[in-house]
Amino acid sequence: MALVLLLSVPASAAELRGEVVGLSDGDTLTVPTTDRQQVRVRLAEIDVPESRQP
């Protein structure tokens, strides 16, 4: 049943180009778009310390 649910969810990806203007945690960053909106991007499958971790 779990396999059926995983296969039924469409995967999507988008390309985002820009300058990083902020870091929330080790794996979360903020990038402005061309229409001046700020997008928070979370990087997947990386192992970095969180903001309060040594």
N, C-alpha and C positions, 0 to 999 in steps of 0.2 A: 504494500500500500504506500509506504514512504517513497519508494522508487517512482511510482506513478505520479505522486504529487510533485516530486522534484523535476521530473521530465515535463510536466505540464506547465511549469513556470517559465515564461520566456526570458532569456538572458538579454540584457541590453547594455551597451557601452557607448560612451560619447567621448569625443576628443575635445579637450579643453586646453587652450594655450594661453599663457599669461604669466605675469610676474607674481610670485608669492608675496603677499602683503602681511601675512600673519601666521603664527603657529599656535595652536591651542594645546596640543599634546605632541608627543614625538611622532605620531602618525596621523595627525589632523592638521590641515593647513587651509588657508583662505586665499582664494584667487579671484580678482575682479574680472567680470566679463566685459565685452565691448559696449554693452548697454548700461554699464556702471552698477551692475548688481554684484554682490559678493557671494561667491559659492564656496561652501565648506566642503573640502575633499578629504575623505578618510582613506588612507592607503591600506590595502589588504595584505595579509600574510607577511607582515614584517614584524620583527621583534625589537622594539625600542622602549626605553624607559618612559613611563608616564611623567607628568609634570612634577609630582612629589616623590618620585622614586630616585634613589641614588644611582 
